[in-house]
Amino acid sequence: MLLAIDIGNTNIVIGLYDTGASGSGSGGGPRAGLKTHWRLETRPSRTGDEYAALLSQLFALAGQVFRDVTAVIVSSVVPPALSPIEQFCRGHLSREPLIVGPGIKTGIPILYENPHEVGADRIVNAVAAHARWPQGAIVVDFGTATTFDVVTPKGEYAGGVIAPGLTVSADALYSRTAKLPRVEITRPRTVIGKNTVASIQSGLVFGYAGLVDALVTRIRGEIAFQPRIVATGGLASLVAAESQTIEECDDMLTLDGLRLLHDRNR
């Protein structure tokens, strides 16, 4: 079994892959070999032993045990949260995790001015996107930040866009105003809100759908190929339903990229 872990600013997404399943190698399709997955809150203060206690319960619910894990791959954009995960892998799984970073074989040339500035999750998404859509892709990842990553038909990471995420924007609106409430991020019935909560929800959901469409349109104007527009991340399905440019939604794209990177580096 392969344990794939993506540590984001808000959530840690974990997937357990059957590496012996048919099609689970580098040529496998989306979610090839994925047996189960979990989403945890990111807490940098959580220790390796706490991860062991939590994951042992999740493994048991899925009918798995730690000894089934033969390899681990980890991507992280939260440095303080990486060390406890490494301690968990070494101490409780007896496995040395493969960390996505300098020195790892990705197969993706990075065209950023400083390649080290590109987050590990964005590179992982690019790997998965190029494998799935070799004609080129724009990956819109709805995480703590909303990122747009451009992958060329040559498999190059061409660059992208970073905007505040929906949850960040909602929290900022709540914390920086005296009377506006914290709201659930969900689709309101109409664009024109009839109360404060619905008005805020409209601005967040429909506003971000408009942001996505405007940026995708501008990106398309700067590239010479026809990319597939793909959404991923925790809130992807919510915004994708209102977007006119998003063509596909896959919230497991990052995990699939980690699986592919493991296959390329083992």
C-alpha positions as CSV (number, residue, x, y, z in Angstrom):
1,M,0.0,0.0,0.0
2,L,1.1,3.6,-0.8
3,L,0.2,6.3,1.7
4,A,-0.1,9.6,0.0
5,I,-0.2,12.7,2.2
6,D,-0.8,16.3,1.1
7,I,-0.4,18.9,3.9
8,G,-2.2,22.1,3.1
9,N,-2.7,25.3,5.1
10,T,-6.2,24.3,6.1
11,N,-6.5,20.6,5.6
12,I,-4.3,17.5,5.3
13,V,-5.6,15.1,2.6
14,I,-4.6,11.5,2.9
15,G,-5.0,8.7,0.4
16,L,-4.3,5.0,0.6
17,Y,-3.4,3.3,-2.7
18,D,-3.2,-0.4,-3.6
19,T,0.1,-0.4,-5.5
20,G,-0.6,-3.8,-6.8
21,A,-4.0,-2.9,-8.3
22,S,-4.3,-3.2,-12.1
23,G,-3.6,0.2,-13.7
24,S,-2.2,1.8,-10.5
25,G,1.2,2.5,-12.1
26,S,2.2,5.7,-14.0
27,G,-0.1,4.9,-16.8
28,G,-3.2,4.4,-14.6
29,G,-6.3,6.5,-14.9
30,P,-7.7,8.9,-12.3
31,R,-8.0,7.4,-8.8
32,A,-6.4,4.2,-10.0
33,G,-5.8,1.9,-7.0
34,L,-7.3,4.5,-4.5
35,K,-8.8,2.4,-1.7
36,T,-9.9,5.2,0.6
37,H,-9.0,8.8,1.6
38,W,-9.4,11.1,4.5
39,R,-9.4,14.9,5.1
40,L,-8.0,16.2,8.4
41,E,-7.7,19.7,9.9
42,T,-4.1,20.9,9.6
43,R,-2.7,21.4,13.1
44,P,1.1,22.1,13.1
45,S,1.2,21.4,16.9
46,R,-0.1,17.8,16.4
47,T,2.7,15.3,17.3
48,G,3.7,12.1,15.4
49,D,2.2,10.0,18.2
50,E,-1.1,11.9,17.8
51,Y,-1.1,11.2,14.1
52,A,-0.5,7.5,14.9
53,A,-3.5,7.4,17.3
54,L,-5.8,9.2,14.9
55,L,-4.8,7.3,11.7
56,S,-4.9,3.9,13.4
57,Q,-8.6,4.5,14.0
58,L,-9.2,5.6,10.5
59,F,-7.2,2.6,9.1
60,A,-9.3,0.3,11.3
61,L,-12.5,1.7,10.0
62,A,-11.3,1.1,6.5
63,G,-10.2,-2.4,7.3
64,Q,-6.5,-1.7,7.0
65,V,-3.5,-1.8,9.4
66,F,-0.2,0.1,9.4
67,R,1.8,-2.9,8.4
68,D,0.0,-2.8,5.0
69,V,1.8,0.5,4.1
70,T,4.9,-0.2,2.0
71,A,5.7,3.4,0.9
72,V,4.8,7.0,1.8
73,I,5.0,10.2,-0.2
74,V,4.3,13.6,1.3
75,S,3.8,17.1,-0.2
76,S,3.6,20.0,2.2
77,V,3.2,23.8,2.1
78,V,3.3,24.0,6.0
79,P,6.9,23.4,7.2
80,P,6.0,23.0,10.9
81,A,3.5,20.3,10.1
82,L,5.9,18.2,8.0
83,S,8.3,17.1,10.8
84,P,5.5,15.4,12.9
85,I,4.4,13.5,9.8
86,E,7.9,12.4,9.1
87,Q,8.2,11.2,12.8
88,F,4.9,9.3,12.4
89,C,6.2,7.6,9.2
90,R,9.5,6.6,10.7
91,G,8.3,5.7,14.2
92,H,5.0,4.0,13.5
93,L,5.2,2.8,9.9
94,S,8.9,2.1,9.8
95,R,9.0,3.9,6.4
96,E,11.1,6.7,5.2
97,P,8.7,9.1,3.4
98,L,9.5,10.5,0.0
99,I,9.1,14.3,0.3
100,V,8.1,16.4,-2.7
101,G,10.8,19.0,-3.1
102,P,14.3,19.7,-4.5
103,G,15.9,16.6,-5.9
104,I,12.7,14.6,-6.6
105,K,12.0,13.5,-10.2
106,T,8.8,15.2,-11.4
107,G,9.2,15.2,-15.2
108,I,7.7,18.8,-15.1
109,P,10.1,21.6,-16.2
110,I,9.3,24.7,-14.1
111,L,9.3,28.0,-16.0
112,Y,8.9,30.2,-12.9
113,E,11.7,32.8,-12.5
114,N,12.5,31.1,-9.2
115,P,11.3,27.5,-9.3
116,H,11.8,27.1,-5.5
117,E,8.9,29.5,-5.0
118,V,6.4,27.1,-6.5
119,G,4.4,25.3,-3.8
120,A,4.8,21.5,-3.7
121,D,1.0,21.1,-4.1
122,R,1.0,23.1,-7.4
123,I,3.8,20.9,-8.9
124,V,1.9,17.8,-7.8
125,N,-1.3,19.1,-9.5
126,A,0.7,19.8,-12.6
127,V,2.0,16.3,-12.7
128,A,-1.5,14.8,-12.5
129,A,-2.9,17.3,-15.0
130,H,-0.3,16.6,-17.7
131,A,-0.9,12.9,-17.3
132,R,-4.6,13.3,-17.6
133,W,-4.8,16.1,-20.2
134,P,-1.7,16.1,-22.4
135,Q,-3.2,18.8,-24.6
136,G,-2.5,21.2,-21.7
137,A,-4.5,22.3,-18.7
138,I,-5.4,25.1,-16.3
139,V,-5.8,23.7,-12.8
140,V,-7.9,25.9,-10.4
141,D,-7.3,24.8,-6.9
142,F,-9.7,26.0,-4.3
143,G,-7.7,25.8,-1.1
144,T,-6.7,28.4,1.5
145,A,-5.6,30.3,-1.5
146,T,-7.3,30.0,-4.9
147,T,-4.5,29.1,-7.4
148,F,-4.5,28.9,-11.1
149,D,-1.7,26.7,-12.6
150,V,-0.9,26.5,-16.3
151,V,0.5,23.3,-17.7
152,T,1.6,23.3,-21.4
153,P,1.3,20.4,-23.9
154,K,5.0,19.9,-23.4
155,G,4.4,19.2,-19.7
156,E,5.9,22.4,-18.5
157,Y,4.7,24.4,-15.5
158,A,4.3,27.7,-17.2
159,G,3.2,29.8,-14.1
160,G,-0.1,30.9,-12.7
161,V,-2.2,33.1,-10.5
162,I,-2.7,33.3,-6.7
163,A,-5.9,34.8,-5.2
164,P,-7.3,34.8,-1.7
165,G,-9.4,31.7,-1.0
166,L,-13.1,31.7,-0.3
167,T,-12.7,30.8,3.4
168,V,-9.9,33.4,3.8
169,S,-12.2,36.1,2.2
170,A,-15.2,35.1,4.4
171,D,-13.1,35.2,7.5
172,A,-11.6,38.5,6.6
173,L,-15.0,40.0,6.0
174,Y,-16.2,38.7,9.4
175,S,-13.1,39.9,11.4
176,R,-12.7,43.3,9.7
177,T,-16.3,44.4,10.0
178,A,-18.4,45.3,13.1
179,K,-21.8,43.9,12.1
180,L,-21.3,41.3,9.3
181,P,-21.7,37.7,10.6
182,R,-19.6,34.6,9.8
183,V,-21.6,32.6,7.2
184,E,-21.6,29.1,5.8
185,I,-20.1,29.0,2.4
186,T,-23.0,27.7,0.3
187,R,-24.9,28.6,-2.8
188,P,-27.8,31.1,-2.1
189,R,-31.0,30.7,-4.0
190,T,-30.6,34.0,-5.9
191,V,-27.9,36.4,-6.7
192,I,-29.8,39.3,-5.2
193,G,-29.7,38.6,-1.4
194,K,-32.8,39.4,0.6
195,N,-30.8,39.3,3.9
196,T,-27.3,39.8,5.1
197,V,-26.3,36.1,5.1
198,A,-27.6,35.5,1.6
199,S,-25.9,38.7,0.3
200,I,-22.5,37.6,1.7
201,Q,-23.0,34.0,0.3
202,S,-23.8,35.5,-3.1
203,G,-20.7,37.7,-3.1
204,L,-18.5,34.7,-2.2
205,V,-19.9,32.0,-4.4
206,F,-21.0,33.9,-7.5
207,G,-18.2,36.4,-7.0
208,Y,-15.6,33.7,-7.1
209,A,-17.2,32.0,-10.0
210,G,-16.9,35.3,-11.9
211,L,-13.3,35.7,-10.7
212,V,-12.5,32.2,-12.1
213,D,-14.1,32.9,-15.4
214,A,-12.4,36.3,-15.8
215,L,-8.9,34.9,-15.0
216,V,-9.3,31.8,-17.1
217,T,-10.4,34.0,-20.1
218,R,-7.3,36.2,-19.6
219,I,-5.0,33.2,-19.3
220,R,-6.4,31.7,-22.5
221,G,-5.6,35.0,-24.2
222,E,-1.9,34.6,-23.3
223,I,-1.4,31.0,-24.4
224,A,-1.2,29.3,-27.8
225,F,-3.1,26.0,-27.0
226,Q,-6.5,24.9,-25.9
227,P,-6.3,23.8,-22.3
228,R,-8.6,21.7,-20.2
229,I,-10.0,23.7,-17.3
230,V,-10.0,21.6,-14.2
231,A,-11.1,22.4,-10.6
232,T,-9.8,20.7,-7.5
233,G,-9.8,21.4,-3.8
234,G,-12.3,21.3,-1.0
235,L,-14.7,23.9,-2.4
236,A,-14.2,23.1,-6.1
237,S,-17.6,21.5,-6.7
238,L,-19.4,24.5,-5.2
239,V,-17.8,27.1,-7.5
240,A,-17.5,24.8,-10.5
241,A,-21.3,24.5,-10.7
242,E,-21.5,28.3,-11.1
243,S,-18.5,28.7,-13.5
244,Q,-18.9,29.0,-17.2
245,T,-15.3,28.0,-17.9
246,I,-14.5,25.0,-15.6
247,E,-14.9,21.8,-17.6
248,E,-14.1,19.2,-15.0
249,C,-13.9,18.8,-11.3
250,D,-11.7,16.3,-9.5
251,D,-11.0,16.8,-5.7
252,M,-8.6,13.9,-5.8
253,L,-6.2,15.4,-8.3
254,T,-3.4,16.1,-5.8
255,L,-3.5,12.6,-4.4
256,D,-3.4,11.2,-8.0
257,G,-0.3,13.4,-8.6
258,L,1.4,12.1,-5.5
259,R,0.7,8.5,-6.7
260,L,2.3,9.3,-10.1
261,L,5.4,11.0,-8.4
262,H,5.9,7.9,-6.2
263,D,5.9,5.7,-9.3
264,R,8.4,7.9,-11.1
265,N,10.8,7.9,-8.1
266,R,10.7,4.4,-6.7
